[in-house]
Amino acid sequence: MTSYREERRADQAAAAELARLDAAAADERRASRRREDDERAARLREQTRTDKAADRTARQTRRQERADRRRESLTPERIYRNGTLGLVVASGLASLPAQIAHFVGIHPMLTPVPLGLEGAAWVMAAGVAYADARNAPAWVRWMLRVLVAACAGFAAHINYGYGLSLTEHGLSAADAQAAGAGLAAVTILGPVVFEIRQWVSTLAARDEEARAQRKHAAGRRRKNRKVRRIADRLVYAAPFGTLPAEDAWTRAWAIVHGPTTPGMTPEYEKRAVSSDLRLQEARTPSPEVVKRRARARIGRHLYALPAMAANAAQKPAKPQLTIQVPPTARKAPKGPRKRPVPPRRRKGDTPRFHPAARAVAAETARRTPVVTEQI
């Protein structure tokens, strides 16, 4: 009875211990899940913050890019160029319908006439711009301008007459005259504005080039005062127009500094020669470098020999290293002993030299005088 009770108490204690262990394991699992959930939530929060920061940076970048584009597009030069083109388009749209209505009223077959007239005016205007870009002779540009003025003047006359004819549609004489004058002015305004734009662009380009030339000449004369004085003296000493300014400057530079190339001085010549010598030395290695490289190659092969010897020692021995006569399978017969047959060498009995050893021997034989001299 006593043993039964003890066993029961032991079973109860074991069950309680198992329940406690199960509860502890469940608590540990719950704590692990909570930790994982907390880590996942922290990663999500961190990822959200990172995404928001990236979005904020991208928005700022796009905003800055838009501001830069607006700043670039709102420069005075761009506004003037684009505004001029807008006025040209508005002039064409305003003048062309009146011309079409006038010629169609005469006969429908005359519909292409206003298109050709307006197109000729604008093609000639573009020809003026092309002639300026190609530095064509002045008479070419003025001939194109005369053609533009003729076409635009004729179109303005047509539009003015069409405006006066609007009295037939119920307009007063004053209103019809104002409409005609407005159509004529708009017709002439487009080519005139385009020509002014071309003049301004050409003059601005010439002014920029002239300004750059003046700046270069001023800096050249300011930084080379001795050369400038001698060049001026040479120009004034020569007959008028016989000695160009550039030739005088080259001679003055040679007088002051020595080299005939403007900008070069004896110090620069010396540096150029030394740089050339260093370049030649770099491209052509010296004998010392050649010897050092040869010794390094030989040393590498010599250091590799112990490792090759160790590898060779691990290989199975050749037949001649042990015995070259196969062992007899039976005892020698009784009677007079016969003289044994000497072993016969065959191909493959003696191991060949390793390729590295042959390379080292050949290199040593080739470089023996140089290496002996260094030693």
Secondary structure, DSSP 8 states (H G I E B T S, - for coil): -HHHHHHHHHHHHHHHHHHHHHHHHHHHHHHHHHHHHHHHHHHHHHHHHHHHHHHHHHHHHHHHHHHHHHHHHTSHHHHHHHHHHHHHHHHHHHHHHHHHHHHHHH-GGGTHHHHHHHHHHHHHHHHHHHHHHTT--HHHHHHHHHHHHHHHHHHHHHHHHHHHGGGGGT--HHHHHHHHHHHHHHHHHHHHHHHHHHHHHHHHHHHHHHHHHHHHHHHHHHH-HHHHHHHHHHHHHS-TTTS-HHHHHHHHHHHHHS-SSTT--HHHHHHHHHHHHHHHHHHS--HHHHHHHHHHHHHHHHHHHHHHHHHHHHS---HHHH-SS---SS---SSS----------TTSS----HHHHHHHHHHHHSHHHHHHH-
